[in-house]
Structure formats: C-alpha cells, structure tokens
C-alpha cells in the first residue's frame, strides 16, 4: 500500500489518543476509524468489506492497481504463482470479486 499510494498513511501519533474513545462491534477496527478521524476524512464514513474496498481502488486508478497486483504476484516465489494461482489465493482469502477482476485482466498481471 505504501508503494502504490505513498500519502495514504496517518501517523500513529495522530490517531492513538482517539482509539480509547471509539467503540465498534469489531474492536480491531477502532484504530482504522481513529486514523480516518485524525486524517480529516469526510463525515459519513462507510464500513465496507475488503473485497469492495479493493475493487473501489481498482476503479479509481486501474493502472496503478494493476501494477500493484503485478508486483504482488511477482513477489510470490515459492512457488511462483500463475495468474490463476494468484487469483485463487485471493478468492480463498475472502476476495472473490477481486479474484474475478484479476482473471479478467490476466494478461496484464
């Protein structure tokens, strides 16, 4: 993520003091909301699943998204992954829509 979008990260020092006042159904998400608040995200924050989030990023900037997925696949060395292997790993990992998108763009990945 840091390589694809260098200015996305909100420093921990900016959000860590906010975490204790945030209560969500999944406590592991509190730091994400705290970072959004500290990073001055717009109101009306919507919680979405990871698959939808990644698809949205692809739709916003397909060239950078494809390049990022190509780099991720290239890092899989043991064993090296075909595009289908890579897509299947994402599918099993809970990203079925993203897996289908990769299959459709297999010649680019």
N, C-alpha and C positions, 0 to 999 in steps of 0.2 A: 504494500500500500504506500509506503514511504517513497518508493521509486516512481510509482505511477502518478501520485498526487502529492508532491512534496509539502504543500502547505496545509494539509488536512488536520494535522495533529494539534491538539490543545495541550499545553504542558500540564503535567500533573499538579504542579504548584498552583495552577489557576483553578482547578476543579476539586482538589482533595478536601478542602474545607466545606464544600457543599454536600458531599456524599452523605454525611450523617443526618441531614435533614430530609433526605429523599427516601420514600418507602414505596416500593413497587412489588407486584406479585412475584417477580423473579429478582431477588436481591443482587444477583450477579449483573443486573442491568443498571444498577444505580449509578455506577461510575460513568456510564455512557450518557445518561441524562444530565449528570452534573457537568460533563465536558461540553455538552450541547448548550447548556445554560451559560457556562463560562465563556464559550466561544461565540456567544451572542447569536445563536441560531434563532430563526424566526419562531414566533409562537405558533401553536398548532402542530407541534411535533407529533408525528405519527409513528407508532411502533409497527415495523414490518419485519417479515421473516427474512433470513439471509438470502434466500433464493431471489426474492423480489428485489432486495437491495442491490444485489449484483447485476441483475437484469437492468435495473434502472440506470446503473452506472454505465453499462454497455450502451444503452440507448442514448445517454447523454454524450458519450465520446467513444464511439465504436473503434476508432483507430487505436487509441491508447489502451482500450480494454483488450482488444485482440492481441496487441503487442505484449501486454502484461501476461495474458494466458499463455502466449507462445513462450515467454521466458519461464513461466512456472513449469510448463511441460518439459522444457529443455533441462531444468534442474533435476528432473526425475531420472536418475542414472542407474539405480539398482533395483529393479531392472528398468531399462529405458522404456518409456511409455509411447505406445502409438496414440494417435488422437482418440481412438475408441477407448483404449485403456484409461486415458486421462479423463474422458467424459464419463466413463463408468465409475471411476473413483469419486468424481463429483456427485454423481447420481446417488451412489451408496452413502455419501456423506451428507445427504439431505438437500442437494441442489439439482432436482430433476429438470427444471426449466432451463437452467444454465447448461446442463449436460446436453440437452437437445439443441440449444443455440450453438454449442461447440461442434456438435455433429454436423450441423448445417454449414458451419464455417470451417470444416475440417481441412480443406486445402490451404487455409491461411494460418492454421495453428500448427 
